Amino acid sequence: MSAIDALPPLRAVIAEHGLSARKSLGQNFLLDLNLTAKIARQAGPLAESDILEIGPGPGGLTRGLLSEGARRVVAVEKDSRCIPALQQIAEAYPGRLEIVEGDALALDVKALLTPPIRVAANLPYNIGTELLVRWLTPPEWPPYWESLTLMFQREVAERIVAKPGSKAYGRLALLAQWRSTARIALVLPPEAFTPPPKISSAVVHLEALPEPRFPADPAVLSRTVAAAFNQRRKMLRASLKGLAPDIEDRLLASGIKPTERAEQVSLEQFCTLARNLAE
Ligand code: SAM
């Protein structure tokens, strides 16, 4: 492995700071700095961007982002044991790494970042989907971020990029593809992580579109697709009946057959239905 920066190898950092991986915090660390540099390069033009990193842990991806030239990184980590290891990185890259200790689900660190802002993270699996949905559904668009480069379980990554008619198509595909372009940038085997998880992972790269592909209210669209796919085997007139008493008429007015199942309905049709339901 080549020396990407002058800091000690990550295994030594983990040993020095006693960072045994905790399952409760979704800790599967990336220790190969060539690999973390490769992931960092997927995040777009780093030199002209501030990067928000969630869950830096011992700092593998943080080091990748900085060594690949990120203008600044703001890293939010919940595990206090990791903070001294991250401070060593901050000292090696003066003025370019800000560490925030806390829960990414509870903190809003936007004010610490200067646009353009990109998000990069090897996310804890237990909060990844929740954070992604939050990033995709703010009331206003465009969002504060230009792109999201995020590690997920491979199966979740496939749900984000899925097309209508496929088994993986659902709420995540619709919300992601409504306001951004989404692609799988890298697939990683379990052995890339320490400890290895049971399944493969994938890095998804999403670029925010200047405006949504079709107009719709994010809260109404989100509710509609959640209801449609919660009972994906049912016909839409049944799965959506809780949303409006005259749902059959609304489906017909939106160009959707009430007997259709969620899997067959396009993004454009869901947006039309969401607009009809918002009336
Ligand atoms: N980025 C590191 C890497 O690639 O080796 C660590 C990745 S590990 C999958 C997830 C990291 O997120 C852990 O360091 C964990 O402590 C942290 N984490 C878990 N829940 C968090 C939360 N709610 N807010 C911020 N960080 C969290």
Boltz pocket constraint, residues with backbone or C-beta under 6 A from the ligand:
constraints:
  - pocket:
      binder: B
      contacts: [[A, 25], [A, 26], [A, 27], [A, 28], [A, 29], [A, 30], [A, 31], [A, 54], [A, 55], [A, 56], [A, 57], [A, 58], [A, 59], [A, 60], [A, 61], [A, 62], [A, 76], [A, 77], [A, 78], [A, 79], [A, 82], [A, 102], [A, 103], [A, 104], [A, 105], [A, 121], [A, 122], [A, 123], [A, 124], [A, 125], [A, 127]]
      max_distance: 6.0
